[in-house]
């Protein structure tokens, strides 16, 4: 209260993780994706995953073009296809250029998914 800072990324002595949370227009949510900083994930993280979360890793812990493509193909598309019943799906996401690759947009076009981007970094 009384402070002008509304968003703070964190101090240098901590590592951040990224969580992709997707809320659908019908009020439901897709399974979240948690992105850790690192080169690999431990296989045991996916064993008996009662939380139904998807785990990924990137070298900096942030979303990149390859991860965005994997998420689209393995999470968003399969989890929304049946609900859409053949209708166009719309995805609103952070407009950072690293999220919009030609492969991702081609996949979306071929699968009746329209992608709209907010200006970069507006989704914090």
Backbone as CSV, one residue per row, in Angstrom:
resi,resn,N_x,N_y,N_z,CA_x,CA_y,CA_z,C_x,C_y,C_z
1,UNK,0.835,-1.170,0.000,0.000,0.000,0.000,0.881,1.235,0.000
2,UNK,0.499,2.197,-0.819,1.249,3.429,-0.868,2.460,3.368,-1.779
3,UNK,2.746,2.230,-2.368,3.892,2.110,-3.261,3.452,2.282,-4.707
4,UNK,4.339,2.766,-5.537,4.021,2.977,-6.946,4.428,1.798,-7.814
5,UNK,5.177,0.826,-7.278,5.612,-0.336,-8.041,4.473,-1.351,-8.066
6,UNK,3.981,-1.670,-9.265,2.884,-2.625,-9.382,3.364,-4.000,-9.813
7,UNK,4.512,-4.075,-10.452,5.049,-5.353,-10.910,6.542,-5.365,-10.657
8,UNK,6.999,-6.402,-10.021,8.424,-6.539,-9.753,8.837,-7.944,-10.142
9,UNK,9.850,-8.080,-10.978,10.274,-9.380,-11.490,10.955,-10.238,-10.432
10,UNK,11.540,-9.666,-9.441,12.229,-10.442,-8.414,13.668,-10.007,-8.287
11,UNK,14.279,-10.423,-7.212,15.665,-10.025,-6.980,16.619,-11.011,-7.645
12,UNK,17.875,-10.650,-7.688,18.885,-11.457,-8.373,19.246,-12.728,-7.607
13,UNK,18.857,-12.836,-6.356,19.228,-14.028,-5.585,18.160,-15.123,-5.644
14,UNK,17.187,-14.998,-6.540,16.148,-16.007,-6.694,16.002,-16.359,-8.166
15,UNK,15.476,-17.557,-8.427,15.164,-17.939,-9.794,13.661,-17.979,-9.949
16,UNK,13.182,-17.455,-11.054,11.760,-17.442,-11.327,11.371,-18.638,-12.182
17,UNK,10.125,-19.014,-12.092,9.563,-19.985,-13.012,8.417,-19.293,-13.732
18,UNK,8.041,-19.836,-14.870,6.915,-19.294,-15.627,5.784,-20.306,-15.574
19,UNK,4.573,-19.827,-15.377,3.402,-20.687,-15.405,2.462,-20.158,-16.475
20,UNK,2.143,-21.022,-17.443,1.177,-20.664,-18.482,-0.201,-21.084,-17.992
21,UNK,-1.066,-20.115,-17.793,-2.427,-20.376,-17.337,-3.365,-19.931,-18.437
22,UNK,-4.286,-20.814,-18.825,-5.213,-20.516,-19.907,-6.637,-20.652,-19.395
23,UNK,-7.376,-19.554,-19.447,-8.774,-19.522,-19.037,-9.624,-19.467,-20.296
24,UNK,-10.614,-20.340,-20.363,-11.497,-20.389,-21.531,-12.699,-19.462,-21.334
25,UNK,-13.318,-19.081,-22.434,-14.471,-18.188,-22.390,-15.639,-18.796,-21.616
26,UNK,-15.704,-20.131,-21.515,-16.794,-20.770,-20.769,-16.503,-20.846,-19.273
27,UNK,-15.385,-20.263,-18.824,-15.046,-20.221,-17.407,-14.179,-21.374,-16.932
28,UNK,-13.912,-22.344,-17.785,-13.036,-23.450,-17.411,-11.585,-23.057,-17.665
29,UNK,-10.676,-23.871,-17.188,-9.249,-23.610,-17.379,-8.584,-24.847,-17.955
30,UNK,-7.563,-24.631,-18.773,-6.755,-25.729,-19.272,-5.748,-26.117,-18.200
31,UNK,-5.152,-27.297,-18.354,-4.121,-27.697,-17.400,-2.970,-26.709,-17.522
32,UNK,-2.473,-26.195,-16.421,-1.370,-25.235,-16.488,-0.066,-25.898,-16.933
33,UNK,0.800,-25.097,-17.516,2.132,-25.548,-17.899,3.141,-24.782,-17.055
34,UNK,4.031,-25.504,-16.411,5.050,-24.888,-15.562,6.392,-25.015,-16.275
35,UNK,7.067,-23.876,-16.453,8.337,-23.832,-17.168,9.446,-23.522,-16.174
36,UNK,10.361,-24.458,-16.055,11.502,-24.297,-15.165,12.730,-23.874,-15.962
37,UNK,13.652,-23.226,-15.283,14.925,-22.888,-15.892,15.812,-24.127,-15.837
38,UNK,16.290,-24.545,-17.014,17.166,-25.711,-17.064,17.181,-26.318,-18.446
39,UNK,18.002,-27.329,-18.616,18.111,-27.992,-19.914,17.210,-29.206,-20.017
40,UNK,16.912,-29.859,-18.889,16.100,-31.074,-18.894,15.183,-31.090,-17.676
41,UNK,14.190,-31.957,-17.765,13.305,-32.208,-16.626,13.586,-33.606,-16.090
42,UNK,13.329,-33.805,-14.841,13.425,-35.142,-14.273,12.185,-35.929,-14.702
43,UNK,12.381,-37.131,-15.204,11.253,-37.952,-15.667,10.246,-38.213,-14.557
44,UNK,10.722,-38.316,-13.320,9.818,-38.643,-12.217,8.779,-37.537,-11.972
45,UNK,9.021,-36.316,-12.475,8.047,-35.252,-12.292,6.732,-35.580,-12.992
46,UNK,6.805,-36.328,-14.079,5.598,-36.689,-14.808,4.942,-37.958,-14.306
47,UNK,5.606,-38.694,-13.412,5.075,-39.945,-12.870,4.036,-39.646,-11.798
48,UNK,2.900,-40.277,-11.899,1.811,-40.084,-10.920,1.497,-38.610,-10.709
49,UNK,1.370,-37.888,-11.780,1.139,-36.451,-11.737,-0.336,-36.169,-11.454
50,UNK,-0.722,-36.233,-10.180,-2.121,-36.046,-9.808,-2.601,-34.620,-10.026
51,UNK,-1.685,-33.674,-10.140,-2.066,-32.278,-10.343,-2.410,-31.983,-11.798
52,UNK,-2.135,-32.914,-12.706,-2.430,-32.764,-14.140,-1.771,-31.520,-14.736
53,UNK,-0.589,-31.211,-14.273,0.148,-30.079,-14.831,1.112,-30.585,-15.887
54,UNK,1.436,-29.708,-16.814,2.414,-30.007,-17.840,3.713,-29.317,-17.432
55,UNK,4.830,-30.018,-17.538,6.117,-29.451,-17.155,7.004,-29.288,-18.380
56,UNK,7.739,-28.187,-18.428,8.704,-27.917,-19.492,9.915,-27.230,-18.884
57,UNK,10.969,-27.131,-19.692,12.171,-26.420,-19.252,12.775,-25.684,-20.432
58,UNK,13.270,-24.497,-20.176,14.052,-23.747,-21.148,15.282,-23.221,-20.415
59,UNK,16.287,-22.850,-21.167,17.540,-22.419,-20.529,17.367,-21.193,-19.646
60,UNK,16.419,-20.306,-19.995,16.223,-19.116,-19.169,14.950,-19.181,-18.322
61,UNK,14.129,-20.225,-18.496,12.910,-20.359,-17.712,11.730,-19.594,-18.272
62,UNK,11.873,-19.038,-19.459,10.795,-18.271,-20.076,10.272,-19.023,-21.292
63,UNK,9.152,-18.581,-21.787,8.590,-19.164,-23.005,9.424,-18.735,-24.199
64,UNK,9.640,-19.661,-25.138,10.296,-19.315,-26.394,9.455,-19.893,-27.534
65,UNK,9.881,-19.691,-28.762,9.110,-20.135,-29.919,8.891,-21.633,-29.963
66,UNK,9.914,-22.414,-29.647,9.785,-23.867,-29.661,8.831,-24.370,-28.599
67,UNK,8.930,-23.799,-27.408,8.027,-24.200,-26.338,6.596,-23.782,-26.656
68,UNK,6.414,-22.598,-27.235,5.077,-22.141,-27.613,4.445,-23.098,-28.621
69,UNK,5.232,-23.550,-29.581,4.744,-24.508,-30.582,4.367,-25.833,-29.918
70,UNK,5.226,-26.346,-29.047,4.927,-27.596,-28.341,3.659,-27.453,-27.506
71,UNK,3.526,-26.345,-26.796,2.348,-26.112,-25.966,1.087,-26.071,-26.824
72,UNK,1.173,-25.407,-27.971,0.018,-25.328,-28.856,-0.414,-26.714,-29.313
73,UNK,0.555,-27.538,-29.714,0.249,-28.856,-30.273,-0.119,-29.894,-29.205
74,UNK,0.516,-29.818,-28.038,0.323,-30.859,-27.025,-0.671,-30.485,-25.933
75,UNK,-0.923,-29.194,-25.747,-1.812,-28.763,-24.670,-3.044,-28.022,-25.208
76,UNK,-2.829,-26.851,-25.795,-3.972,-26.026,-26.195,-4.878,-26.722,-27.198
77,UNK,-4.332,-27.199,-28.295,-5.157,-27.792,-29.346,-5.969,-28.986,-28.842
78,UNK,-5.330,-30.000,-28.240,-6.134,-31.145,-27.806,-7.140,-30.826,-26.692
79,UNK,-6.811,-29.871,-25.824,-7.706,-29.568,-24.706,-8.879,-28.676,-25.096
80,UNK,-8.822,-28.042,-26.269,-9.912,-27.141,-26.677,-10.673,-27.627,-27.901
81,UNK,-10.127,-28.578,-28.620,-10.730,-29.013,-29.889,-12.160,-29.528,-29.714
82,UNK,-12.366,-30.414,-28.765,-13.694,-30.996,-28.574,-14.702,-29.944,-28.103
83,UNK,-14.276,-29.072,-27.191,-15.173,-28.018,-26.702,-15.606,-27.086,-27.820
84,UNK,-14.715,-26.844,-28.775,-15.017,-25.910,-29.865,-15.992,-26.500,-30.876
85,UNK,-16.099,-27.803,-30.936,-17.045,-28.496,-31.834,-16.967,-27.973,-33.264
86,UNK,-15.724,-27.833,-33.758,-15.534,-27.412,-35.143,-15.525,-25.912,-35.369
87,UNK,-15.866,-25.137,-34.351,-15.854,-23.674,-34.464,-14.424,-23.152,-34.330
88,UNK,-14.203,-21.941,-34.792,-12.901,-21.299,-34.670,-12.582,-21.045,-33.203
89,UNK,-11.348,-21.351,-32.832,-10.869,-21.043,-31.480,-10.026,-19.789,-31.549
90,UNK,-10.100,-18.976,-30.505,-9.340,-17.730,-30.438,-8.426,-17.802,-29.229
91,UNK,-7.162,-17.471,-29.430,-6.183,-17.447,-28.343,-5.618,-16.045,-28.237
92,UNK,-5.753,-15.442,-27.062,-5.162,-14.136,-26.769,-3.934,-14.390,-25.916
93,UNK,-2.783,-13.912,-26.363,-1.558,-14.162,-25.601,-0.600,-12.986,-25.690
94,UNK,0.388,-13.010,-24.826,1.427,-11.988,-24.816,2.003,-11.880,-26.219
95,UNK,2.119,-10.681,-26.718,2.561,-10.460,-28.086,4.061,-10.418,-28.281
96,UNK,4.839,-10.905,-27.330,6.286,-10.883,-27.490,6.679,-11.672,-28.740
97,UNK,7.578,-11.135,-29.533,7.922,-11.730,-30.828,8.459,-13.155,-30.719
98,UNK,9.038,-13.529,-29.592,9.561,-14.889,-29.455,8.454,-15.932,-29.380
99,UNK,7.222,-15.510,-29.144,6.105,-16.445,-29.046,5.459,-16.721,-30.397
100,UNK,5.682,-15.880,-31.377,5.003,-15.984,-32.670,5.976,-16.423,-33.752
101,UNK,6.115,-17.712,-33.930,6.968,-18.208,-34.998,6.095,-18.528,-36.208
102,UNK,6.729,-18.608,-37.368,5.986,-18.956,-38.586,5.360,-20.340,-38.449
103,UNK,6.081,-21.293,-37.861,5.544,-22.647,-37.684,4.304,-22.648,-36.792
104,UNK,4.348,-21.881,-35.706,3.200,-21.792,-34.809,1.991,-21.228,-35.538
105,UNK,2.189,-20.131,-36.266,1.073,-19.499,-36.962,0.524,-20.375,-38.080
106,UNK,1.396,-21.110,-38.770,0.934,-22.039,-39.805,0.109,-23.168,-39.188
107,UNK,0.555,-23.681,-38.055,-0.187,-24.722,-37.359,-1.574,-24.208,-36.967
108,UNK,-1.617,-23.008,-36.420,-2.895,-22.425,-36.002,-3.820,-22.232,-37.202
109,UNK,-3.301,-21.736,-38.280,-4.101,-21.534,-39.488,-4.683,-22.860,-39.976
110,UNK,-3.879,-23.895,-39.974,-4.319,-25.215,-40.441,-5.323,-25.870,-39.495
111,UNK,-5.365,-25.422,-38.232,-6.236,-26.043,-37.235,-7.337,-25.125,-36.726
112,UNK,-7.656,-24.092,-37.500,-8.782,-23.203,-37.192,-8.633,-22.506,-35.834
113,UNK,-7.414,-22.024,-35.571,-7.122,-21.286,-34.341,-6.644,-19.896,-34.734
114,UNK,-7.324,-18.879,-34.240,-6.890,-17.500,-34.479,-6.100,-17.025,-33.266
115,UNK,-4.945,-16.437,-33.512,-4.079,-15.967,-32.433,-3.992,-14.445,-32.497
116,UNK,-4.267,-13.822,-31.369,-4.143,-12.370,-31.247,-3.173,-12.074,-30.119
117,UNK,-2.280,-11.123,-30.343,-1.270,-10.807,-29.333,-1.489,-9.458,-28.697
118,UNK,-1.410,-9.444,-27.379,-1.358,-8.179,-26.661,-0.020,-7.539,-26.932
119,UNK,0.125,-6.243,-26.743,1.459,-5.646,-26.864,2.422,-6.366,-25.920
120,UNK,3.690,-6.510,-26.312,4.655,-7.242,-25.488,4.674,-6.780,-24.039
121,UNK,4.734,-7.732,-23.144,4.874,-7.538,-21.694,3.653,-6.904,-21.021
122,UNK,2.517,-6.879,-21.669,1.306,-6.314,-21.056,0.528,-7.337,-20.229
123,UNK,0.947,-8.572,-20.238,0.180,-9.590,-19.524,0.749,-9.907,-18.146
124,UNK,1.681,-9.112,-17.665,2.205,-9.328,-16.313,1.097,-9.008,-15.331
